[in-house]
Amino acid sequence: MSIQTNNMKHLLRIILFGVAVLLIHYSCSKVGNLPTTYYANGNAPVLRSSSTPIAAQVADSSNVVLILAWTDPSYATQSSTETFTIQIDSAGRNFSKAVSIGVVGEFGYSFTAEQINNIALGFGFAFNVTYNMNVRVISSYANNNEQLISNTLTISVTPYLIPAVVAPPSTGELYLVGNATNGGWSNPVPVPTQVFEQVDSLDYAGVFNLSGGNQYLALPVNGDWSNKYATNDANFQGTGGTFGYNANNNFTGPATSGWYIIWFNFQTGIVTVTPWSGVFPDSLYIVGSSTPGGWTNPVPEPSQQFTQINSSQFQLKLALSGANQYLLLPVNGSWSTKYAVGSTNDTVSGGSFGYYNGTTYNFYNTNFTGPASSGNFVITANFLNWTYTVTQ
């Protein structure tokens, strides 16, 4: 029994050794390339378009104005499962803010005038002004693997004006009235504090100090109750809703007192109410080496005092000396608070600014850079969006 056992053990060692040799042989042998018929990497799609300058009108809204087509990337899969992402962006931004549209199993896409117009307006393009937009396609497998980017095309687009849901005031003016405001229901209303800024032909907005739990209306003519902008929206809340011309109901103001931006968009017929943060000045002054009064504080009045022109903007016309600096002051004769710029967001012609009191708001702690050359300038400070402009 022991001899047979030993023979069996010896035989088993031989068999195991043979298996190990075979495994080593196959593991060290190079396997040929997998068949490219089933594992192809694909090719970047080639994009082309029917594009000519797109300058549609409202009547063309439902018409096709742009047809894109691209080649099959020839992935190792059925073409019906291949996915494509069309990207469109304003020219020169490298698709950093692109609008994306997904397509599956197709090698083309058609855009109506309305689609292109909405994309263009979404980029902030102005009506009836021509802009360039870049277009490309990114292909991939259904699971987004093996993404390949096409060539980039440039198309010329001129957005058209969409009829406004609510006709804006023909006067180009809009006033706020109501017990939510400082002036109450007295009409005419206080100006300029209850005058809206005309942002553009279809948008009016302002910064207002509202008392909570009250109501308001908007008037196209100060001192006249004949016409008004109001609401029929049963769900209108303190944050906004729809509005109309000579609608039946007052707007419901915010529940809490404070500073708010009221924004009327006549294109959409929607008013929005959002909290405004910051310190709004009762008056505004300029001081600095750019000004005739230099850094002497208090500054000369009224020559270095801004005029408030509406609920959100202050403006001053002044001779400035070149290659100098300045600050804006909410209180003449005091250095404790000021309006200044950040160290990286200042330009001679304008930029963003903010409030600084030495402790709470520490970012805006740099003087404004004045114009390089002396001359007469108009400085506008806009508290709606905390921006300033300097024009000659």
C-alpha positions in Angstrom: 0.0 0.0 0.0 2.8 2.5 0.8 4.5 1.8 -2.6 1.3 2.4 -4.5 0.6 5.5 -2.5 4.1 6.9 -3.3 3.6 6.2 -7.0 0.3 8.0 -7.0 1.8 11.0 -5.3 4.7 11.1 -7.8 2.2 10.9 -10.7 0.2 13.7 -9.2 3.3 15.9 -9.0 4.0 15.3 -12.6 0.5 16.3 -13.7 0.5 19.5 -11.6 3.9 20.5 -13.0 2.6 20.0 -16.5 -0.4 22.2 -15.9 1.7 24.9 -14.4 4.0 24.9 -17.4 1.0 25.2 -19.7 -0.4 28.1 -17.7 3.0 29.9 -17.7 3.3 29.4 -21.4 -0.1 30.9 -22.2 0.2 33.7 -19.7 3.4 34.8 -21.2 2.3 34.5 -24.8 1.1 37.7 -26.5 -2.6 37.5 -27.6 -3.3 39.0 -31.0 -5.2 42.3 -31.4 -8.9 42.0 -30.9 -10.9 42.1 -34.1 -11.3 45.8 -35.1 -14.6 44.9 -36.7 -16.2 44.6 -33.3 -14.0 47.0 -31.2 -13.5 50.0 -33.5 -12.7 53.4 -31.8 -14.8 55.4 -34.2 -14.1 58.7 -36.0 -14.9 62.2 -35.1 -18.1 63.3 -36.8 -17.8 65.9 -39.6 -20.4 68.7 -39.1 -21.9 70.7 -41.9 -24.9 73.0 -42.0 -27.4 74.7 -44.3 -26.6 77.9 -42.6 -26.8 81.3 -44.2 -27.1 84.4 -42.1 -30.3 83.8 -40.0 -32.4 87.0 -39.8 -35.9 85.6 -39.3 -39.0 87.6 -38.3 -41.9 86.7 -36.0 -43.8 85.3 -38.9 -41.0 82.8 -39.5 -41.1 81.4 -35.9 -42.3 77.9 -36.9 -40.2 77.7 -40.1 -36.9 75.7 -40.3 -34.0 78.1 -40.6 -31.0 75.9 -39.8 -30.3 72.2 -40.7 -27.3 70.5 -39.2 -26.0 67.2 -40.5 -23.0 65.1 -39.5 -21.2 61.9 -40.5 -21.5 58.6 -38.8 -18.7 58.2 -36.3 -18.8 54.4 -37.0 -18.6 53.1 -33.5 -18.6 49.3 -32.9 -22.4 49.4 -32.3 -25.6 49.8 -34.1 -25.9 53.4 -35.3 -29.4 53.6 -33.8 -27.8 53.6 -30.4 -25.1 56.2 -31.0 -25.7 59.5 -29.1 -24.9 63.0 -30.2 -24.9 66.3 -28.3 -25.3 69.5 -30.3 -23.6 72.4 -28.5 -24.3 76.1 -29.4 -22.6 79.1 -27.7 -21.8 82.7 -28.3 -18.7 82.9 -30.5 -15.4 83.1 -28.7 -16.4 81.5 -25.4 -15.0 78.0 -26.3 -18.5 76.5 -25.4 -18.1 77.5 -21.8 -21.8 78.5 -21.6 -23.2 76.3 -24.3 -26.8 75.3 -24.8 -26.9 71.5 -25.4 -29.4 69.4 -27.3 -29.3 65.6 -27.3 -30.0 63.4 -30.4 -30.0 59.6 -30.5 -29.5 57.5 -33.6 -29.8 60.4 -36.1 -27.3 62.2 -38.2 -29.0 65.6 -38.3 -31.2 68.1 -36.6 -33.4 70.9 -37.8 -34.0 74.2 -35.9 -36.9 76.5 -36.2 -36.6 80.2 -36.1 -38.2 80.2 -32.7 -35.6 77.8 -31.3 -32.6 79.7 -32.6 -34.2 83.0 -31.5 -34.7 81.7 -27.9 -31.2 80.4 -27.7 -29.8 83.8 -28.9 -31.9 85.8 -26.5 -30.8 83.4 -23.7 -27.3 84.6 -24.3 -28.4 88.2 -23.7 -28.3 89.2 -27.4 -30.2 92.4 -28.3 -33.0 92.4 -30.7 -32.2 93.2 -34.4 -28.4 93.1 -33.8 -26.3 90.5 -35.6 -24.1 88.1 -33.6 -22.0 85.0 -34.3 -22.6 81.7 -32.6 -20.4 78.6 -32.6 -21.9 75.1 -33.2 -20.3 71.6 -32.8 -21.4 68.0 -32.2 -20.1 65.5 -29.7 -20.7 61.9 -30.4 -20.5 58.9 -28.1 -21.6 55.4 -27.3 -25.0 55.1 -25.5 -23.2 55.1 -22.2 -21.3 58.3 -23.1 -18.0 56.5 -23.6 -15.6 57.3 -26.5 -16.7 61.0 -26.9 -15.5 62.5 -30.1 -15.8 66.2 -31.0 -16.6 67.5 -34.5 -15.3 70.5 -36.2 -16.8 73.9 -35.2 -19.1 75.9 -37.4 -19.9 79.6 -37.1 -23.4 80.8 -37.8 -24.7 84.4 -38.0 -27.9 85.2 -36.1 -30.0 88.3 -35.8 -32.6 87.9 -33.0 -36.1 89.2 -33.8 -38.4 91.0 -31.4 -41.1 88.8 -29.9 -44.4 90.6 -29.3 -44.6 91.6 -25.6 -47.3 89.9 -23.5 -48.0 93.3 -22.0 -47.4 96.5 -23.9 -44.8 98.6 -22.1 -45.6 102.2 -21.1 -45.5 104.5 -24.2 -44.1 107.2 -22.0 -41.0 105.2 -21.2 -41.7 105.8 -17.5 -43.0 103.7 -14.7 -43.9 104.7 -11.1 -44.5 102.8 -7.9 -47.5 103.7 -5.7 -49.2 102.0 -2.7 -49.1 101.6 1.1 -46.1 99.2 0.7 -44.1 102.3 -0.4 -42.8 105.3 1.5 -45.2 107.6 -0.3 -48.3 105.5 0.5 -51.2 105.9 -1.9 -50.5 109.6 -2.5 -50.5 110.3 -6.2 -48.3 111.8 -7.6 -45.7 109.7 -6.0 -42.3 110.9 -4.6 -39.7 111.3 -7.3 -37.0 110.0 -8.0 -37.2 107.4 -5.2 -40.4 105.8 -6.6 -39.4 106.0 -10.3 -38.4 102.7 -12.0 -35.2 102.5 -14.0 -35.8 101.6 -17.7 -33.4 98.7 -18.1 -34.3 98.2 -21.7 -37.4 98.6 -23.9 -39.1 95.7 -22.2 -37.7 95.7 -18.6 -38.3 98.2 -15.8 -36.8 97.6 -12.4 -36.0 99.5 -9.2 -34.7 99.3 -5.6 -37.4 100.1 -3.1 -37.7 100.2 0.7 -41.1 98.3 1.2 -43.2 98.0 4.3 -44.3 94.4 4.9 -47.8 93.1 4.5 -49.0 95.8 2.2 -49.8 96.4 -1.5 -48.8 98.4 -4.5 -49.5 99.3 -8.1 -47.4 100.6 -11.0 -48.4 103.7 -13.0 -47.4 104.7 -16.5 -48.1 108.4 -15.7 -47.3 109.9 -12.3 -50.4 111.7 -10.7 -52.9 109.9 -13.0 -55.2 107.0 -11.9 -56.6 106.4 -15.3 -54.3 103.5 -16.2 -52.3 101.2 -14.1 -50.3 97.9 -14.2 -51.9 95.4 -11.8 -52.7 91.7 -11.6 -55.5 89.2 -12.1 -53.3 86.4 -10.8 -55.2 84.7 -7.9 -51.9 83.1 -6.8 -49.9 86.3 -6.8 -47.5 86.3 -3.8 -45.0 88.7 -2.3 -42.3 87.3 -4.6 -44.2 88.1 -7.8 -46.4 86.7 -10.5 -48.2 87.7 -13.7 -49.4 91.3 -14.4 -51.5 93.1 -17.0 -52.6 96.5 -18.2 -55.5 97.8 -16.1 -56.0 94.4 -14.4 -58.3 94.4 -11.4 -56.2 93.7 -8.3 -53.4 95.4 -6.4 -50.1 93.6 -6.2 -49.4 91.8 -2.8 -46.2 93.1 -1.4 -43.6 91.1 0.6 -44.6 90.0 4.1 -41.5 91.4 5.7 -40.3 95.0 5.6 -37.0 95.7 3.8 -35.2 96.6 0.6 -36.4 94.8 -2.5 -35.9 94.8 -6.3 -39.2 94.9 -8.2 -38.7 93.9 -11.8 -41.4 94.2 -14.5 -40.7 92.2 -17.6 -43.2 93.2 -20.2 -42.0 90.6 -22.7 -43.2 87.8 -20.4 -45.8 89.7 -18.4 -44.2 88.6 -15.2 -43.1 90.8 -12.2 -40.5 89.5 -9.8 -39.7 90.7 -6.3 -36.4 89.8 -4.7 -34.6 90.9 -1.5 -31.9 93.5 -2.1 -28.8 93.4 0.1 -26.4 96.3 0.8 -26.6 99.9 2.1 -28.6 102.3 -0.1 -27.4 105.9 0.3 -29.7 108.9 0.9 -27.1 111.0 -0.9 -23.9 110.2 -2.8 -20.7 112.2 -3.1 -17.3 111.9 -4.9 -13.9 112.6 -3.3 -10.3 112.0 -4.5 -7.3 113.3 -6.4 -9.3 112.9 -9.7 -11.8 115.6 -8.5 -11.5 119.4 -8.3 -11.7 119.2 -4.5 -9.0 116.6 -4.1 -9.1 114.4 -1.0 -10.5 117.2 1.1 -13.5 116.0 3.1 -16.2 117.3 3.2 -16.3 117.8 -0.5 -17.6 120.9 -2.3 -21.4 120.9 -2.7 -23.3 120.7 -5.0 -20.5 120.3 -7.6 -19.4 116.9 -6.2 -22.8 115.6 -5.2 -24.5 113.1 -7.4 -28.1 113.5 -8.5 -30.4 110.6 -7.9 -32.2 110.0 -11.3 -34.5 107.1 -10.3 -34.9 104.5 -7.6 -31.6 102.8 -8.4 -29.3 105.2 -10.2 -27.2 108.2 -9.2 -25.4 110.3 -11.8 -22.8 113.1 -11.8 -21.2 115.2 -14.6 -17.7 116.4 -13.5 -14.3 117.5 -14.8 -11.8 114.8 -13.8 -8.0 115.1 -13.8 -6.2 112.3 -15.5 -4.3 109.4 -13.9 -5.7 109.9 -10.5 -8.2 108.1 -8.1 -11.5 108.6 -6.3 -14.1 107.2 -3.9 -17.8 107.6 -3.4 -19.2 108.6 -0.1 -22.7 108.2 1.4 -22.1 110.9 3.9 -20.2 114.1 3.1 -17.5 114.8 5.6 -17.2 111.2 7.0 -14.5 108.6 6.2 -16.2 105.8 8.2 -18.1 104.4 5.3 -17.5 104.5 1.5 -18.3 102.9 -1.8 -15.2 101.4 -3.4 -14.0 98.6 -5.7 -12.3 95.3 -5.2 -8.6 95.0 -6.1 -9.3 93.0 -9.3 -12.6 94.3 -10.7 -11.9 97.9 -11.4 -11.6 99.5 -14.9 -11.4 103.1 -15.9 -14.7 102.9 -17.9 -16.6 101.0 -15.2 -17.2 97.7 -13.4 -18.6 96.5 -10.1 -18.4 98.3 -6.7 -19.6 97.7 -3.2 -20.0 99.1 0.3 -17.2 99.3 2.8 -17.3 100.2 6.5 -14.0 98.8 7.7 -15.4 95.7 9.3 -18.5 94.2 7.7 -17.7 94.5 4.0 -13.9 94.0 3.6 -13.7 93.2 -0.1 -14.4 96.6 -1.5 -11.4 98.4 -0.1 -9.7 99.9 -3.2 -10.0 103.3 -4.7 -11.6 103.7 -8.1 -9.1 104.3 -10.9 -9.8 107.5 -12.7 -9.6 108.2 -16.4 -6.0 108.3 -17.9 -6.6 111.8 -19.4 -8.3 114.8 -18.0 -11.7 115.8 -19.3 -15.4 116.0 -18.6 -17.1 112.8 -17.7 -20.4 111.3 -16.6 -20.3 108.9 -13.7 -23.3 106.6 -13.2 -23.6 104.4 -10.1 -26.3 101.8 -10.4 -27.5 100.1 -7.2 -29.8 97.7 -9.0 -26.8 95.6 -10.0 -23.9 97.3 -8.1 -22.2 98.6 -11.3 -20.8 101.9 -12.3 -19.9 103.4 -15.7 -17.7 106.3 -16.7 -18.3 108.0 -20.1 -17.0 111.1 -21.7 
